[in-house]
Amino acid sequence: MKRIGFQFKIGPERLAEYKEHHKHVWPEMLQALRESGWHNYSLFLRADGLVFGYFETEESLSAAQAKMAATEVNTRWQQFMSPFTDTNARPDETFLELEEYFHLD
């Protein structure tokens, strides 16, 4: 299983609303993530809007993203969440993958 770390930015003025939406992620979106091989998926948020994401997958970040991009629910979710990013872009198109350089098992 490959561990993936990534980051992207949310507009700081909308953090509370952004977090609230993640308390109620659509069930079909959660199912699509599971079916696309996203495991142990977590999001962490810094006060300035920097988001750190982590998940585990059998494949690469780009392969996992491609599987999600092929789902209709992901298209709707990303459009719904795009006003929260700094650039008004789809959040999944702004992921910056981070290098894993240490792991303690």
PABAPA-691362 format. One line per field, with one value per residue (C-alpha): x, y, z; residue number from 0; residue in three letters. Coordinates in nm, 4 decimals. Layout:
<atoms>
east = (X | ...)
north = (Y | ...)
up = (Z | ...)
nr = (NUM | ...)
rest = (ALA | ...)
</atoms>
This chain:
<atoms>
east = (0.0000 | 0.1385 | 0.0998 | 0.0095 | 0.0499 | -0.0688 | -0.1578 | -0.3779 | -0.5125 | -0.8591 | -0.9544 | -0.9159 | -1.2390 | -1.4406 | -1.2751 | -1.5708 | -1.8093 | -1.5570 | -1.5159 | -1.8920 | -1.9425 | -1.6943 | -1.9093 | -2.1748 | -1.9895 | -2.2405 | -2.2707 | -2.2226 | -1.8972 | -1.7708 | -1.8611 | -1.6820 | -1.3661 | -1.3768 | -1.4424 | -1.1560 | -0.9104 | -0.8760 | -0.8127 | -0.7405 | -0.8190 | -0.7764 | -0.7703 | -0.5926 | -0.6394 | -0.4106 | -0.5616 | -0.4365 | -0.6253 | -0.3452 | -0.4905 | -0.2805 | -0.4378 | -0.3324 | -0.4582 | -0.3346 | -0.3795 | -0.2457 | -0.1530 | -0.0177 | -0.1892 | -0.2494 | -0.4053 | -0.6303 | -0.7324 | -0.8055 | -1.0388 | -1.2252 | -1.2315 | -1.4207 | -1.7114 | -2.0021 | -2.0303 | -1.6701 | -1.7371 | -2.0336 | -1.8408 | -1.5391 | -1.7611 | -1.9422 | -1.6133 | -1.4273 | -1.5449 | -1.3535 | -1.0082 | -0.7818 | -0.7985 | -1.1643 | -1.0303 | -1.1476 | -0.9657 | -0.8599 | -0.6787 | -0.4655 | -0.3189 | 0.0555 | 0.1962 | 0.4486 | 0.7513 | 0.7468 | 1.0960 | 1.0460 | 0.8042 | 0.8021 | 0.5975)
north = (0.0000 | 0.3409 | 0.6314 | 0.9610 | 1.3045 | 1.6160 | 1.9763 | 2.2488 | 2.5817 | 2.6929 | 3.0587 | 3.1453 | 3.3446 | 3.0268 | 2.7740 | 2.7225 | 2.6579 | 2.4298 | 2.2220 | 2.2062 | 2.0566 | 1.7832 | 1.6803 | 1.5851 | 1.4447 | 1.2927 | 0.9142 | 0.8552 | 1.0551 | 0.8437 | 0.5296 | 0.6531 | 0.7201 | 0.3688 | 0.2095 | 0.4124 | 0.2715 | 0.5621 | 0.4113 | 0.5758 | 0.9128 | 1.2113 | 1.5891 | 1.8269 | 2.2032 | 2.4851 | 2.8170 | 2.9971 | 2.7562 | 2.5144 | 2.1643 | 1.8521 | 1.5340 | 1.1757 | 0.8470 | 0.5042 | 0.3407 | 0.0555 | 0.3039 | 0.6556 | 0.9834 | 1.0471 | 0.7018 | 0.7453 | 1.0901 | 0.9557 | 0.6920 | 0.9601 | 1.1963 | 0.9294 | 0.9445 | 1.1814 | 1.2411 | 1.3621 | 1.6152 | 1.7501 | 1.7532 | 1.9313 | 2.1950 | 2.2387 | 2.2810 | 2.4961 | 2.8316 | 2.7443 | 2.7292 | 3.0314 | 3.0102 | 2.9078 | 2.5890 | 2.2367 | 2.1306 | 1.7984 | 1.9849 | 2.1816 | 1.8904 | 1.9188 | 1.5749 | 1.5669 | 1.3400 | 1.0801 | 1.0761 | 0.8998 | 0.6433 | 0.4690 | 0.1518)
up = (0.0000 | -0.0950 | 0.1498 | -0.0182 | 0.1380 | -0.0395 | 0.0278 | -0.1147 | 0.0054 | 0.1148 | 0.1388 | 0.5105 | 0.5173 | 0.4392 | 0.6689 | 0.9017 | 0.6136 | 0.4418 | 0.7577 | 0.8080 | 0.4599 | 0.5477 | 0.8433 | 0.5881 | 0.2883 | 0.0495 | 0.0987 | -0.2750 | -0.2613 | 0.0286 | -0.1647 | -0.4776 | -0.2740 | -0.1289 | -0.4681 | -0.6198 | -0.3665 | -0.1220 | 0.2244 | 0.5621 | 0.4063 | 0.6385 | 0.5961 | 0.8333 | 0.8320 | 0.9420 | 1.0556 | 0.7435 | 0.5138 | 0.4279 | 0.3995 | 0.4392 | 0.3061 | 0.3604 | 0.2219 | 0.1304 | -0.2091 | -0.4176 | -0.6907 | -0.7309 | -0.6471 | -1.0166 | -1.0672 | -0.7631 | -0.8853 | -1.2349 | -1.0923 | -0.8975 | -1.1959 | -1.3886 | -1.1414 | -1.1816 | -0.8077 | -0.7880 | -1.0632 | -0.8664 | -0.5351 | -0.6829 | -0.8444 | -0.5132 | -0.3240 | -0.5790 | -0.4346 | -0.1165 | -0.2775 | -0.3097 | -0.6880 | -0.7327 | -0.8954 | -0.8282 | -0.5113 | -0.6658 | -0.9429 | -0.6975 | -0.4982 | -0.4504 | -0.3686 | -0.0862 | -0.0724 | 0.2016 | 0.3429 | 0.6782 | 0.8163 | 1.1545 | 1.1410)
nr = (0 | 1 | 2 | 3 | 4 | 5 | 6 | 7 | 8 | 9 | 10 | 11 | 12 | 13 | 14 | 15 | 16 | 17 | 18 | 19 | 20 | 21 | 22 | 23 | 24 | 25 | 26 | 27 | 28 | 29 | 30 | 31 | 32 | 33 | 34 | 35 | 36 | 37 | 38 | 39 | 40 | 41 | 42 | 43 | 44 | 45 | 46 | 47 | 48 | 49 | 50 | 51 | 52 | 53 | 54 | 55 | 56 | 57 | 58 | 59 | 60 | 61 | 62 | 63 | 64 | 65 | 66 | 67 | 68 | 69 | 70 | 71 | 72 | 73 | 74 | 75 | 76 | 77 | 78 | 79 | 80 | 81 | 82 | 83 | 84 | 85 | 86 | 87 | 88 | 89 | 90 | 91 | 92 | 93 | 94 | 95 | 96 | 97 | 98 | 99 | 100 | 101 | 102 | 103 | 104)
rest = (MET | LYS | ARG | ILE | GLY | PHE | GLN | PHE | LYS | ILE | GLY | PRO | GLU | ARG | LEU | ALA | GLU | TYR | LYS | GLU | HIS | HIS | LYS | HIS | VAL | TRP | PRO | GLU | MET | LEU | GLN | ALA | LEU | ARG | GLU | SER | GLY | TRP | HIS | ASN | TYR | SER | LEU | PHE | LEU | ARG | ALA | ASP | GLY | LEU | VAL | PHE | GLY | TYR | PHE | GLU | THR | GLU | GLU | SER | LEU | SER | ALA | ALA | GLN | ALA | LYS | MET | ALA | ALA | THR | GLU | VAL | ASN | THR | ARG | TRP | GLN | GLN | PHE | MET | SER | PRO | PHE | THR | ASP | THR | ASN | ALA | ARG | PRO | ASP | GLU | THR | PHE | LEU | GLU | LEU | GLU | GLU | TYR | PHE | HIS | LEU | ASP)
</atoms>
